Amino acid sequence: MTKKQQRKADELASSTDESLRNFRIVKIFGAEDFEVRKFRDLNNRLFKLFMARRLARFASSPIMEVIGSVAVAVVLVVGGYLVIGTEDSAPMLDPASFLIYLVALSRFYTPMRKLSRLNINWQTARVSAYRILEMLSIEPTVREAANPKPVEGLKEAIEFRNVSFTYGEKRILNNVSLRLERGRTVALVGQSGAGKTTLANLLPRLFDPVEGRILLDGTDLRELDLKGLRKLFGVVTQETVLFNDTVAANIAYAAPAVDEQRLIAAAKAAYAHDFILELDGGLGYKTIIGQAGQQLSGGQRQRLAIARALYFDPEILIFDEATSSLDVESERFVQRAIDNLLANRTALLIAHRLTTIRHADTILVMRDGEIVERGSHEELLGAEGEYHRLFRLALEGDKTAAIPLE
């Protein structure tokens, strides 16, 4: 019962957090009554479990009182019989001994009452311990080698050799091979679900391939120091992740100390400096941006994420739909910053908006987990294959994503 209670409490907390976090959608769809009903339903289920536990706890005390009273009555009757005796037999117990026995029994009664509550407390502790042990027993899917090799940076290239990856039974990547050379930019394009983000996640070893190898200057990533490997990368994801802290703390996330000059340079490069200075009546970099950056617009959040990646000056940049949340004007500014930053820097770009990848050294077109085309923007347009089709769809569906043919 306690295990069910804790699970229902988790469900209630999760549902409440979702409703409050996504209040805009709730209001737009007029779903306030639906969310209230859902909350009441979950809360009532939890309330019933709490009441069942309380009843069991409260019932244990009267039961013990009755048992204790009956036991005392039996002791008094039997003890009195032994002290007084009968016509046919002499007393078998003197009054002083019987009194000592009663005092000892009264001392023993209170601990026995407390023991009656032990089972309920034990059940609660057992379930809590079980849940903690359940979390601690989860084995990491990515393991570091027993004697990892130090990472000395990227000197030549990162290479995918016949890499495949699956989520459960579903095959996401199938026999992918590519080479990301130092100082070059490789772009991945393709429809949603083609495997682009999964491929990017394999680089910092968020997952390991089920088949094939990924090599850094000829060394398998699984043989390298994991922390050193991940320090090579700066990542800007499609879903912007920010923390309920100051602007400065978000840009210099996890840095031992904040370098103010470096902070401002990163913000300016991401075209974020001007709007940061205007935040919260001029509080600027000391502004608390709220949970998940809710005090900022979508474009502002994305530019802060880009500034964070630039602050640490990584050797390899991964942009996963880095401009997807920007309006046309913001995208133009950020794209200029990205173009400047990509000069002589190794980068992997993932994009639906083809404006972001036009000048990439190599464009890889993915479909159903495989690379079906590769080449420059002009070469792929001239081939009139999958890239040409995606390009035409972009022109027809989103004029802001159009790029001239010349």
Residue pairs with C-beta under 8 A, 6 or more apart in sequence:
1 49
1 52
1 53
1 56
1 123
2 53
2 123
2 124
2 126
2 127
3 127
3 130
4 49
5 46
5 49
5 50
5 53
6 127
6 128
6 131
8 42
8 45
8 46
8 49
9 46
11 42
12 39
12 42
12 43
12 46
15 38
15 39
15 42
16 39
19 26
19 35
19 38
19 39
21 291
21 292
25 31
26 32
26 35
53 120
56 120
57 117
57 120
60 116
60 117
60 120
61 113
61 116
63 116
64 112
64 113
64 116
68 109
68 112
68 113
72 105
75 101
75 102
75 105
79 93
79 98
79 101
79 102
82 91
82 92
82 93
82 98
83 91
83 93
83 94
83 95
83 98
84 91
85 91
85 92
141 207
141 208
142 205
142 206
142 207
142 208
142 226
144 225
144 226
145 222
145 223
145 224
148 223
148 224
148 225
148 226
149 219
149 223
149 224
149 225
150 224
150 225
150 228
151 216
151 224
151 225
151 228
151 229
151 231
151 232
153 232
153 315
154 182
154 216
154 217
154 232
154 315
154 316
154 346
155 182
155 217
156 181
156 182
156 217
156 218
157 179
157 180
157 181
157 182
157 217
158 179
158 180
158 203
158 214
158 215
158 216
158 316
158 346
159 177
159 178
159 179
159 180
159 214
159 215
160 176
160 177
160 178
160 179
160 199
160 202
160 212
160 214
161 177
161 212
161 213
161 214
161 215
162 175
162 176
162 177
162 211
162 212
162 213
163 173
163 175
163 176
163 177
163 199
163 202
163 209
163 211
163 212
163 213
163 214
164 171
164 173
164 174
164 175
164 176
164 209
164 210
164 211
164 212
165 171
165 172
165 173
165 195
165 198
165 202
165 207
165 209
165 210
165 211
166 172
166 210
171 369
172 195
172 198
172 369
173 195
173 198
173 199
173 202
173 209
173 369
173 370
174 368
174 369
174 370
175 211
175 212
175 370
176 195
176 199
176 212
176 369
176 370
176 371
177 212
177 371
178 186
178 364
178 371
178 374
180 186
180 316
180 346
180 348
181 346
182 346
183 344
183 345
183 346
184 346
184 347
184 361
184 362
185 342
185 345
185 346
185 347
185 348
185 349
185 359
185 360
185 361
185 362
186 347
186 348
186 349
186 360
186 361
186 362
186 363
186 364
187 348
187 349
187 350
187 351
187 356
187 357
187 360
187 362
187 363
187 364
188 196
188 199
188 200
188 348
188 349
188 350
188 351
188 364
188 366
189 196
189 350
189 351
189 352
189 354
189 357
189 363
189 364
189 365
189 366
189 387
189 390
190 196
190 365
190 366
190 367
190 386
190 390
191 367
191 390
194 366
194 367
194 368
194 369
195 366
195 368
195 369
195 370
196 320
196 350
196 366
197 238
197 320
197 350
198 207
199 366
200 318
200 320
200 348
200 350
201 207
202 208
202 209
202 214
203 214
203 221
203 233
203 316
203 318
203 348
204 229
204 230
204 232
204 233
204 235
204 318
205 221
205 222
205 226
205 229
205 230
208 222
213 220
214 220
214 221
215 221
216 224
216 229
221 229
231 314
232 314
232 315
232 316
233 314
233 315
233 316
233 317
233 318
234 309
234 310
234 312
234 313
234 314
234 316
234 317
234 318
235 309
235 317
235 318
235 320
236 302
236 305
236 306
236 308
236 309
236 317
236 318
236 319
236 320
236 322
237 305
237 320
237 321
238 320
238 321
238 322
238 324
238 350
240 293
240 298
240 301
240 302
240 304
240 305
240 325
241 292
241 305
242 250
242 289
242 292
242 293
242 296
242 301
242 304
242 305
243 249
243 250
243 253
244 288
244 289
244 290
244 291
244 292
245 288
245 289
246 285
246 286
246 287
246 288
246 289
247 276
247 279
247 284
247 285
247 286
247 287
247 289
247 304
248 258
248 263
248 285
248 286
249 258
250 289
250 293
250 304
250 308
251 263
251 266
251 267
251 285
251 304
251 307
251 308
251 311
252 258
252 259
252 262
252 263
252 308
252 311
253 308
255 311
255 312
262 311
263 285
263 311
264 273
266 307
266 308
266 310
266 311
267 273
267 276
267 285
267 307
269 307
269 310
269 337
269 340
269 341
270 303
270 304
270 306
270 307
270 310
270 334
270 337
271 303
271 330
271 333
271 334
271 336
271 337
272 300
272 303
272 304
272 306
272 307
275 300
275 303
276 284
276 285
276 287
277 284
278 284
279 287
279 289
279 295
280 287
280 288
280 295
287 295
288 295
289 295
289 296
289 304
293 300
293 301
293 304
296 304
298 325
298 326
299 325
299 326
299 327
299 330
301 325
302 322
302 323
302 324
302 325
302 326
302 330
302 334
303 326
303 330
303 334
305 322
306 322
306 334
306 337
306 338
309 317
310 341
315 345
315 346
316 345
316 346
316 347
316 348
317 341
317 342
317 345
317 346
317 347
317 348
318 347
318 348
318 350
319 338
319 347
319 348
319 349
319 350
319 351
319 356
320 350
321 350
321 351
321 352
322 334
322 338
322 349
322 351
322 356
323 331
323 334
323 335
323 338
323 351
323 353
323 355
323 356
324 351
324 352
324 353
326 334
328 400
331 353
331 355
331 400
335 355
335 356
338 356
339 359
349 356
349 357
349 360
351 357
352 394
352 401
353 394
353 398
353 400
353 401
354 390
354 391
354 394
354 401
354 403
355 401
355 402
355 403
357 363
357 377
358 377
358 403
359 377
360 376
360 377
361 376
362 374
362 375
362 376
363 373
363 374
363 375
363 376
363 377
363 380
363 387
364 371
364 373
364 374
365 371
365 372
365 373
365 374
365 380
365 385
365 386
365 387
365 390
366 372
367 386
372 385
372 386
373 380
373 383
373 385
373 386
373 387
375 383
380 387
380 388
381 387
381 388
381 391
381 405
391 403
394 401
394 402
395 401
395 402
